[in-house]
Amino acid sequence: MTKRIFALLLCAATLLSTLVGCAEKDEDYKGQYITTYLTDAVYDLDPARAYNNEALANVVGLMFDTLFKLDEKGKVKKSLVKEYKIEENEAAGEYTMKLYLKATNWSDGTAVSANDIVFAWKRLLEVDVNYEAAALLFDIKNARAAKEGDASIDDVGIYPAEQQMLEINFEGPIDYDQFMLNLTSLALAPLRDDIVSKSDDWAKKPGTMVCSGPFKLGRINMTDPELSFNRYQDPTATYID
């Protein structure tokens, strides 16, 4: 196992990944397959790393759904979110957005919940991690302070009011359209605490990943960059399934 992970981390020439469609049909139906090729270095398929990596985002975007998406005209539309409400109480200094989620499932059948959003966002805001996408959340009350170590992560203004409703409290009046645009980023896609916290390698192989998008990971082939220039050797260095 250690050898497989080591190869996945260091081989940076070409990633061949096969994505399997997640469909609710009869037991014999295995879904559709898409094979994708990447020429950039890919260390894992964590959505948080797709923020500034377009090649990775093209693959991860098939496996993880976001709260909002951009349509073909570049306009923000709802995706995992079914409905949202904005509430302002200037006298009390309270500015809130409530997101109501659609009834959707992870690839293992578990419901996507507001807790999954809270976990994914607080993960980005932890002091000891370096995720650039954390800045997308700085309009949220105490988000910047938590990232800078001046507030507890538990003080960040995001609360799972219900299983499928997330309440977001802001520092003050904000540009809500811009905030919803931020929520189209794959880096802010919901993640499962029980999956991510189980292993540092959760996003490196199909057996440890669950997905919220239309596809899940089927397999990964990594090729060694040194072998890729030698036509007489088998370029396949690692196969993970």
C-alpha positions in Angstrom: 0.0 0.0 0.0 2.8 2.4 0.9 4.4 1.8 -2.5 1.2 2.7 -4.3 0.7 5.9 -2.4 4.3 6.9 -3.0 4.0 6.4 -6.7 0.8 8.4 -6.8 2.4 11.3 -5.1 5.6 11.5 -7.1 4.6 10.5 -10.7 3.6 13.7 -12.4 3.5 13.1 -16.1 0.0 11.8 -17.0 -3.0 10.8 -15.0 -5.5 8.5 -16.6 -8.6 8.3 -14.6 -11.8 6.4 -15.2 -15.0 7.9 -13.9 -18.1 5.7 -13.4 -21.6 7.1 -13.7 -23.7 7.0 -10.5 -27.2 6.0 -11.6 -30.1 4.4 -9.7 -31.0 1.6 -12.0 -31.2 -2.2 -11.8 -28.4 -4.0 -9.9 -26.8 -5.3 -13.2 -26.4 -1.8 -14.6 -22.9 -0.4 -13.8 -23.4 3.1 -15.1 -21.5 5.0 -17.8 -17.7 5.4 -18.0 -15.7 8.4 -18.9 -11.9 8.2 -19.3 -10.0 11.5 -18.8 -6.4 12.4 -19.3 -4.4 15.0 -17.4 -0.9 16.2 -18.3 -0.5 18.3 -15.1 0.8 17.0 -11.8 -2.1 15.7 -9.7 -1.4 14.6 -6.2 -5.0 13.8 -5.2 -8.6 14.5 -6.1 -9.4 16.8 -3.1 -11.9 19.5 -4.3 -10.0 22.0 -2.1 -7.0 21.6 -4.3 -9.0 22.4 -7.5 -9.3 26.1 -6.7 -6.4 27.2 -9.0 -5.9 24.0 -11.0 -8.1 24.0 -14.0 -7.1 20.5 -15.2 -7.9 19.0 -11.8 -11.2 20.9 -11.6 -12.3 19.4 -14.9 -12.2 15.9 -13.3 -13.2 16.8 -9.8 -16.2 18.7 -11.1 -17.6 15.5 -12.4 -17.4 13.8 -9.0 -18.4 16.6 -6.6 -21.4 18.9 -6.8 -21.4 22.5 -5.6 -24.1 24.6 -4.0 -24.4 26.8 -7.0 -23.1 26.5 -10.6 -22.5 28.7 -13.6 -24.7 28.2 -16.6 -23.6 28.4 -20.2 -24.0 32.2 -20.1 -21.9 32.6 -17.0 -24.9 33.2 -14.7 -25.1 31.7 -11.2 -27.8 29.0 -10.9 -28.8 26.7 -8.0 -27.3 23.2 -7.9 -27.3 21.4 -4.5 -29.3 24.4 -3.2 -33.0 24.2 -3.7 -33.9 27.5 -2.2 -32.2 30.4 -0.4 -33.4 33.3 1.8 -31.6 36.5 2.8 -32.6 38.1 6.1 -31.3 41.5 7.3 -31.9 43.2 10.6 -29.9 46.4 10.5 -31.0 47.4 14.0 -29.6 44.2 15.5 -26.6 44.1 13.1 -27.7 40.7 11.9 -27.2 39.6 8.2 -28.1 36.1 7.4 -28.4 33.7 4.4 -30.3 30.4 4.7 -29.5 27.7 2.2 -32.1 24.9 1.8 -30.6 21.8 0.1 -32.1 19.4 -2.4 -32.6 15.8 -1.3 -29.4 14.3 -2.8 -27.1 11.4 -1.9 -23.5 10.6 -1.8 -22.3 7.7 -3.9 -22.7 5.3 -0.9 -26.3 6.3 -0.4 -25.8 8.7 2.5 -27.8 11.9 2.3 -25.8 15.1 1.5 -26.4 17.3 4.6 -25.7 20.8 5.9 -23.2 19.2 8.3 -21.1 18.3 5.2 -20.9 21.9 4.2 -19.9 23.1 7.6 -17.2 20.5 7.8 -15.8 21.4 4.3 -15.7 25.1 5.0 -14.3 24.9 8.5 -11.6 22.6 7.1 -10.5 25.4 4.8 -10.5 27.9 7.7 -8.2 25.9 10.0 -5.1 27.9 11.0 -2.6 25.1 10.2 -3.7 24.4 6.6 -2.9 26.4 3.5 -6.0 26.6 1.3 -6.2 29.7 -0.8 -10.0 29.2 -1.2 -10.5 30.1 2.4 -10.6 33.7 1.3 -13.9 33.0 -0.4 -15.5 32.6 3.0 -14.2 35.8 4.7 -17.6 37.6 4.5 -18.8 35.0 7.1 -18.8 36.2 10.7 -15.4 35.3 12.3 -14.2 33.4 9.3 -11.1 35.6 8.7 -10.4 35.8 12.4 -10.5 32.0 12.7 -8.1 31.6 9.8 -5.7 34.1 11.4 -5.9 32.5 14.8 -7.8 35.3 16.4 -11.1 33.4 17.0 -12.1 29.8 17.5 -13.2 27.8 14.5 -16.4 27.1 16.5 -17.2 30.8 16.4 -17.4 30.9 12.6 -21.0 31.9 11.6 -22.1 28.7 9.9 -24.7 26.5 11.5 -26.6 23.4 10.3 -30.0 24.5 11.5 -31.6 21.4 10.1 -30.2 18.4 8.2 -30.7 20.1 4.9 -30.7 23.8 5.9 -27.5 25.8 6.5 -27.6 29.2 8.2 -24.8 31.6 7.4 -24.2 34.7 9.5 -22.2 37.6 8.0 -20.0 40.3 9.5 -22.2 42.9 8.0 -24.1 43.7 4.8 -22.3 42.0 1.8 -22.7 41.6 -1.9 -24.8 38.5 -1.8 -24.5 37.9 -5.6 -20.8 37.8 -5.2 -21.0 35.4 -2.3 -23.2 33.0 -4.3 -20.6 33.3 -7.1 -18.0 32.2 -4.6 -20.1 29.2 -3.8 -19.8 27.9 -7.4 -16.1 27.1 -6.5 -15.3 23.4 -6.3 -13.2 24.2 -3.3 -16.3 24.9 -1.3 -18.1 21.7 -2.3 -19.5 19.6 0.7 -17.3 16.9 2.1 -17.9 14.0 4.5 -16.2 14.3 7.9 -16.2 10.5 8.4 -14.5 10.0 5.1 -11.9 12.8 5.1 -10.9 12.3 8.8 -10.4 8.6 8.4 -7.3 8.8 6.3 -4.9 11.4 4.8 -5.1 9.4 1.6 -8.9 9.6 1.2 -8.7 11.5 -2.1 -6.1 9.3 -3.7 -7.9 6.1 -4.5 -11.4 5.0 -5.4 -11.9 2.7 -2.4 -11.7 5.6 0.1 -13.7 8.2 -1.9 -17.4 9.0 -1.9 -18.8 11.5 -4.4 -21.8 13.8 -4.6 -21.7 14.5 -8.4 -22.9 12.4 -11.3 -19.7 10.3 -11.5 -17.5 8.5 -9.0 -13.9 7.4 -9.5 -13.4 4.0 -11.1 -9.6 3.7 -11.4 -6.4 5.7 -11.7 -3.4 4.9 -13.9 -0.2 6.9 -13.2 2.7 7.0 -15.7 6.3 7.7 -14.8 7.6 10.8 -16.6 11.0 9.2 -17.2 9.4 6.2 -18.8 7.1 8.3 -20.9 9.9 9.1 -23.3 11.1 5.5 -23.7 9.0 3.7 -26.3 10.5 0.4 -25.3 9.3 0.3 -21.8 5.8 -0.1 -20.3 4.8 3.4 -19.1 2.4 2.2 -16.6 4.0 2.6 -13.2 1.0 2.3 -10.9 -2.6 1.0 -11.1 -5.0 1.8 -8.3 -8.5 0.5 -8.1 
